[in-house]
Amino acid sequence: MTFYSLGSHPGLAYTALLSTGLSPTTHLAPSLHTSLYGVPQGSIFGPLLFITYTTTLSAVISSLSLYRHLYADDTQLFLAFHPSDFQTSITHLHNALTQITTWMTSNLLSLNSSKTD
């Protein structure tokens, strides 16, 4: 068995998978479909890659001095502040969301703004 160091970029996990000669293939009757991105549903690599992404995302959120709660594919952010710091805290939260969105885009993920409160 070969182990790969994923470094700081979770997308490397997918690259490591491809470098083994394995290809994420989904059987769609009557043909096969090979995907360049994502993980086919039911893949044994899905949980590993998901944990890789969420661990890195959690570190990004921590670096922005935010609290977080991750459950399945849902991430909630929390920011505690004194009422007198309202405007500064809202600006900080807005900047943090911009950085998180940038991180997600660079890792081939997207933030569903219609589900964002």
C-alpha positions, 0 to 999 in steps of 0.5 A: 500500500502506498501513502501520499502526503497531501500537504496543505492542498486538499485537491492533492488527494484527488491528484494522488488518487489519479497518480496511482493509475486509478480513475474515478469512474461511474457506471451509467448504463449503458456506458462508463463515465470518467470524471475529472472532479468530484467523487462518485457517490458510494466511492470508498474515497469519498469519506477520506477526501471529505475529511481532508477538505473539512479539516483544511476548511476548519483550519482556515476558519480558525485562522480567521478567529471564528468559531465553527460547527461542522456537521456532514456538509453543513458548516456554521460560523459563529462570532462572539462580540460586545455590542459596542463592537458591532460594526467592527465585528460585522466587517470582520465577518464579511472579510472572513466570508470573502476569504473562505469563499476564495479558499473554496473556489481555489479548491473547486468548491462553491458556497451556496449563497442561497443557503447562507443566512 
